[in-house]
Amino acid sequence: MFPGGVTIDLFGTDGLRSPNGDNGRINVMPFSTACVHIEFEDNNKCINDNPVSVSTSFSCPLQHSQYLPAYLSHLSLENMAFSIQSIGNIIFILAALTPSALAICQWGSLRQMTDTYIESQTFGELDPSLLPKDVIYKENNKVVDIKKGLLSNSLKVDYSHTIVDQTQCATYTKLVVADAKNPYVIGTQLSYNDTDDAELTTRLVDVIVTTTGDSWFDAAQTLDHVQAEDWSSLAREDQDTREALRAIADAYLDLWSNSTNVGSIPWGRPCSKLEGSRFTADSCTAGLSLPEPGAGQPNTNRRYVIDESVGAVNVFCEFGSLGNAPDSHEFRIVGGKLYYVHQLVAAKS
């Protein structure tokens, strides 16, 4: 029994309900494959004294169940109670939410929209969810026709990594395509409108594309490095505020206009840096090429995606020292310390 009288009902793989008590419920359909099914319930909302349930569901293949800790950590304990049960190949999660929790952009919806984007890039077929009439598509900081951009090309995606920003209703995804004949490393910020009917509408698809000829580009080497990294969810005591995460990201990017502040950044030990495929282990200051004081150029037009649950910040910008080249920087910050720096820059070597 959860606070508020929510009770878990378990269903067998035949989809039959096992009667289990009062006003809580979980709707589970029989799945032909191993799946995760998440059902949210608000059992506190009443109309004319009659209890009503407001539910939303999210399903994904079981092999993606590593997303669940991040999913659940985005919901505050004040607004959520949950339990995990398994029967055979099915995992059931029941979460009881208050209306305030339901009002924000939900992690599952954002994650599902991002998975649709990845599928579109894989097959080179634009999903209708990416094509509302007023969607803006930017590729390397230029507005182009989405039907003529990279999304129309089928790419074999070898690696994907996504962070979710519920506050801004946005996500950032890094894709690595290590195909020797057609290699890419791509960063994509997806921004959505959270409509009154709780459906997300794509507002902006913002893409930084790097490929053969760009600075330090080697997709196969990049793949080796990113697959060894840890982007798992953080314990609450290790999470920083949005403001603190953004401040550290900005301080790093500001080094190219004020290199004297390098000592003010809270460097983690170790801190690793991945610039394209150029990897620096142990120290993010090693090999850091900064302009002389007063000679630098600012990194402008910054756009942010921030995910407190994994300590991640992604920033798209125009990199001033490289002629305002389209640039993506992603940071991993744990307990106020900077541990990962990733850079993609669409600038020819």
Phi and psi in degrees as a GROMACS rama.xvg file:
@    title "Ramachandran Plot"
@    xaxis  label "Phi"
@    yaxis  label "Psi"
@TYPE xy
-95.1274  166.028  PHE-2
-56.4159  138.383  PRO-3
88.3592  5.70226  GLY-4
82.1197  24.568  GLY-5
-85.5833  129.14  VAL-6
-119.842  143.557  THR-7
-87.8294  132.201  ILE-8
-111.358  126.16  ASP-9
-96.9929  142.694  LEU-10
-118.12  139.736  PHE-11
-75.2737  173.902  GLY-12
-67.6157  -11.1039  THR-13
-85.5453  -0.287443  ASP-14
82.3839  4.38832  GLY-15
-83.9894  141.094  LEU-16
-85.3844  137.812  ARG-17
-96.9195  109.094  SER-18
-52.9679  133.971  PRO-19
-151.299  35.3975  ASN-20
116.689  -152.447  GLY-21
-87.0478  -108.87  ASP-22
-99.2321  8.55864  ASN-23
-95.3504  154.642  GLY-24
-155.083  157.509  ARG-25
-138.736  125.808  ILE-26
-92.8357  117.225  ASN-27
-126.829  126.975  VAL-28
-95.8545  152.192  MET-29
-68.2289  131.194  PRO-30
-104.242  141.47  PHE-31
-81.8661  -18.4501  SER-32
-127.411  166.113  THR-33
-64.0685  127.648  ALA-34
-141.349  161.286  CYS-35
-105.847  130.504  VAL-36
-122.958  124.626  HIS-37
-118.751  126.456  ILE-38
-124.2  123.931  GLU-39
-100.068  141.886  PHE-40
-133.772  137.534  GLU-41
-115.383  102.431  ASP-42
-96.7588  12.1744  ASN-43
-103.018  -12.2802  ASN-44
-82.7651  131.533  LYS-45
-128.825  144.146  CYS-46
-125.297  120.077  ILE-47
51.5472  41.5027  ASN-48
67.139  8.87909  ASP-49
-101.745  122.268  ASN-50
-61.8689  137.881  PRO-51
-128.898  150.019  VAL-52
-108.993  133.371  SER-53
-112.229  114.427  VAL-54
-126.125  152.691  SER-55
-144.682  147.813  THR-56
-123.251  153.221  SER-57
-142.726  127.364  PHE-58
-124.378  145.406  SER-59
-153.564  159.412  CYS-60
-58.474  148.153  PRO-61
-61.2592  -28.8451  LEU-62
-66.812  -14.3646  GLN-63
-95.0989  14.0149  HIS-64
-67.9007  -6.32302  SER-65
-66.1098  -15.4593  GLN-66
-73.5512  -19.9154  TYR-67
-61.6785  -44.2572  LEU-68
-58.8218  -40.8783  PRO-69
-65.3365  -40.8749  ALA-70
-58.023  -50.4729  TYR-71
-71.1654  -31.567  LEU-72
-70.4871  -15.8131  SER-73
-77.5  -10.3681  HIS-74
-105.117  125.888  LEU-75
-67.554  150.615  SER-76
-62.7624  -27.1275  LEU-77
-67.5342  -24.9774  GLU-78
-108.497  5.7168  ASN-79
-149.23  141.922  MET-80
-134.067  139.844  ALA-81
-145.741  159.429  PHE-82
-142.79  150.598  SER-83
-118.53  126.711  ILE-84
-131.447  152.197  GLN-85
-130.966  142.022  SER-86
-133.635  114.503  ILE-87
60.4851  -123.927  GLY-88
-96.7396  12.8788  ASN-89
-114.867  133.7  ILE-90
-107.008  131.03  ILE-91
-110.399  133.099  PHE-92
-126.493  126.735  ILE-93
-114.615  124.505  LEU-94
-124.81  127.884  ALA-95
-96.2522  121.48  ALA-96
-117.576  148.89  LEU-97
-86.8386  164.053  THR-98
-56.0678  -32.0002  PRO-99
-66.1898  -34.0347  SER-100
-72.7389  -33.822  ALA-101
-70.9772  -20.5679  LEU-102
-75.461  -24.2145  ALA-103
-83.029  164.684  ILE-104
-62.8652  118.422  CYS-105
-79.4896  143.02  GLN-106
-56.704  -45.0082  TRP-107
-62.3975  -40.5061  GLY-108
-66.0249  -43.3495  SER-109
-65.0084  -41.5485  LEU-110
-64.9791  -39.6413  ARG-111
-66.8442  -40.6272  GLN-112
-63.4125  -37.706  MET-113
-67.745  -39.3506  THR-114
-61.6552  -35.4325  ASP-115
-64.521  -40.9714  THR-116
-60.4062  -44.9318  TYR-117
-62.587  -40.6796  ILE-118
-63.4347  -39.9619  GLU-119
-61.3793  -42.3611  SER-120
-68.5132  -34.5507  GLN-121
-65.4869  -42.8917  THR-122
-96.6063  -8.88586  PHE-123
68.0079  25.9722  GLY-124
-124.55  122.814  GLU-125
-75.3309  119.78  LEU-126
-71.3761  143.66  ASP-127
-54.3163  -28.3438  PRO-128
-64.8796  -19.0018  SER-129
-93.2423  1.831  LEU-130
-124.556  37.1091  LEU-131
-62.1651  155.141  PRO-132
-61.7056  -26.1384  LYS-133
-105.427  15.4409  ASP-134
-66.4674  142.714  VAL-135
-107.969  129.618  ILE-136
-117.643  121.715  TYR-137
-118.851  133.542  LYS-138
-126.999  116.727  GLU-139
52.1314  49.2934  ASN-140
69.5932  13.0204  ASN-141
-121.401  136.091  LYS-142
-75.2302  124.019  VAL-143
-133.414  170.623  VAL-144
-72.3349  121.337  ASP-145
-58.8769  -29.352  ILE-146
-75.9285  -10.6777  LYS-147
-112.802  3.50378  LYS-148
-89.3664  -172.187  GLY-149
-62.1916  -26.899  LEU-150
-60.8435  -19.7775  LEU-151
-83.436  -1.63947  SER-152
-101.64  134.573  ASN-153
-77.218  124.167  SER-154
-128.373  139.065  LEU-155
-83.6427  104.512  LYS-156
-83.3027  118.337  VAL-157
-92.2318  -19.6794  ASP-158
-156.866  138.368  TYR-159
-138.479  146.513  SER-160
-143.113  128.967  HIS-161
-130.439  139.295  THR-162
-118.247  152.897  ILE-163
-124.27  129.046  VAL-164
-115.348  95.773  ASP-165
-70.4701  -31.33  GLN-166
-63.1148  -43.3006  THR-167
-96.0839  0.645866  GLN-168
55.5679  58.2825  CYS-169
-150.115  162.804  ALA-170
-137.897  159.413  THR-171
-125.48  134.789  TYR-172
-130.502  133.901  THR-173
-107.496  127.834  LYS-174
-116.696  137.127  LEU-175
-118.725  123.827  VAL-176
-115.544  105.275  VAL-177
-96.1809  15.6762  ALA-178
-58.533  119.515  ASP-179
-60.2998  -29.415  ALA-180
-87.3069  -19.096  LYS-181
-149.85  63.7166  ASN-182
-85.724  146.7  PRO-183
-148.911  151.854  TYR-184
-126.978  123.415  VAL-185
-125.942  135.773  ILE-186
-114.657  133.222  GLY-187
-134.627  123.716  THR-188
-99.5077  124.57  GLN-189
-111.309  127.597  LEU-190
-119.794  143.258  SER-191
-129.379  156.469  TYR-192
-97.3915  128.882  ASN-193
-91.7993  100.22  ASP-194
-81.6249  168.416  THR-195
-64.445  -26.9306  ASP-196
-88.8181  15.9225  ASP-197
67.233  15.3194  ALA-198
-101.801  137.661  GLU-199
-84.9628  138.878  LEU-200
-120.583  128.229  THR-201
-65.9407  125.096  THR-202
-103.409  -39.5768  ARG-203
-146.795  131.993  LEU-204
-115.233  109.36  VAL-205
-116.738  115.23  ASP-206
-123.628  132.399  VAL-207
-107.608  119.656  ILE-208
-112.661  124.611  VAL-209
-120.815  145.257  THR-210
-154.414  -170.703  THR-211
-51.6595  129.886  THR-212
102.416  -18.9331  GLY-213
-77.6835  160.362  ASP-214
-55.126  126.79  SER-215
54.8567  32.8718  TRP-216
-86.2243  125.351  PHE-217
-159.807  98.0726  ASP-218
-61.2065  -37.5589  ALA-219
-64.3894  -42.3626  ALA-220
-67.6264  -40.8271  GLN-221
-57.8657  -43.4858  THR-222
-59.1981  -44.0259  LEU-223
-57.8745  -41.7792  ASP-224
-72.8181  -46.0218  HIS-225
-69.5199  -29.6303  VAL-226
-68.5229  -18.5843  GLN-227
-91.6801  -0.902536  ALA-228
-90.0091  162.31  GLU-229
-114.893  112.18  ASP-230
-117.753  31.4905  TRP-231
-71.3596  164.039  SER-232
-64.7483  149.408  SER-233
-99.4165  148.847  LEU-234
-62.8459  151.777  ALA-235
-57.9671  -34.8678  ARG-236
-70.5863  -16.2196  GLU-237
-97.4378  -3.56796  ASP-238
-85.2315  140.564  GLN-239
-103.842  163.473  ASP-240
-72.2527  161.807  THR-241
-57.3029  -41.8172  ARG-242
-63.523  -41.3976  GLU-243
-67.9323  -40.8143  ALA-244
-63.2024  -45.9692  LEU-245
-65.5169  -37.2806  ARG-246
-62.2681  -40.0908  ALA-247
-69.1185  -41.73  ILE-248
-61.2133  -44.7373  ALA-249
-65.0411  -39.4627  ASP-250
-60.9302  -39.294  ALA-251
-65.4769  -49.1627  TYR-252
-66.8788  -24.8652  LEU-253
-74.9726  -11.4793  ASP-254
-60.7026  -26.5747  LEU-255
-79.8151  -9.45054  TRP-256
-113.06  -11.9821  SER-257
-151.987  80.2771  ASN-258
-69.6039  -12.6847  SER-259
-70.8199  -12.1265  THR-260
-91.0756  11.6515  ASN-261
-59.8612  -30.7557  VAL-262
-77.186  -10.8717  GLY-263
-88.4085  -8.02293  SER-264
-82.2635  133.66  ILE-265
-78.4064  79.4355  PRO-266
-66.7855  134.882  TRP-267
-79.8243  164.444  GLY-268
-130.69  106.668  ARG-269
-83.8734  165.521  PRO-270
-128.679  125.733  CYS-271
-111.801  147.014  SER-272
-127.662  131.261  LYS-273
-125.839  104.174  LEU-274
-105.744  101.629  GLU-275
64.9084  -111.184  GLY-276
-111.96  1.01545  SER-277
-80.1535  113.552  ARG-278
-108.622  133.118  PHE-279
-123.165  117.54  THR-280
-92.2653  159.567  ALA-281
75.5504  -44.3302  ASP-282
-138.492  124.303  SER-283
-80.1347  -8.47314  CYS-284
-90.0339  -17.8545  THR-285
-66.1421  129.17  ALA-286
71.7316  12.0412  GLY-287
-75.6168  112.063  LEU-288
-92.3362  102.724  SER-289
-113.566  147.575  LEU-290
-69.8475  161.143  PRO-291
-62.8489  149.177  GLU-292
-51.9755  129.912  PRO-293
86.8643  -7.28198  GLY-294
-107.265  -0.748085  ALA-295
-82.9878  169.138  GLY-296
-120.637  139.278  GLN-297
-71.9123  152.836  PRO-298
-95.5654  112.036  ASN-299
-112.987  178.8  THR-300
54.8142  50.7901  ASN-301
-80.5543  136.864  ARG-302
-129.005  132.141  ARG-303
-115.376  143.508  TYR-304
-129.045  125.718  VAL-305
-127.295  128.85  ILE-306
-126.385  99.6477  ASP-307
-64.346  -30.4338  GLU-308
-66.6549  -24.6276  SER-309
-116.821  5.18551  VAL-310
66.7028  37.7348  GLY-311
-115.149  140.751  ALA-312
-133.105  129.823  VAL-313
-113.511  136.648  ASN-314
-129.963  122.463  VAL-315
-93.3131  141.571  PHE-316
-158.231  178.138  CYS-317
-104.088  116.375  GLU-318
-83.0644  106.009  PHE-319
-60.9396  -40.7889  GLY-320
-70.3342  -11.8891  SER-321
-114.651  37.0973  LEU-322
68.6194  34.5654  GLY-323
61.566  37.5032  ASN-324
-65.8522  145.088  ALA-325
-60.3112  128.83  PRO-326
-140.196  143.883  ASP-327
-127.12  128.943  SER-328
-121.36  131.732  HIS-329
-122.577  140.229  GLU-330
-126.758  144.663  PHE-331
-116.866  119.585  ARG-332
-125.825  124.79  ILE-333
-127.002  122.341  VAL-334
57.401  36.5515  GLY-335
80.7325  6.18647  GLY-336
-116.077  142.505  LYS-337
-89.8294  121.337  LEU-338
-115.587  -32.3753  TYR-339
-126.251  140.977  TYR-340
-131.241  122.684  VAL-341
-117.201  135.672  HIS-342
-128.991  134.211  GLN-343
-120.583  128.143  LEU-344
-136.346  125.134  VAL-345
-87.0444  72.067  ALA-346
-136.808  129.266  ALA-347
-69.0502  141.171  LYS-348
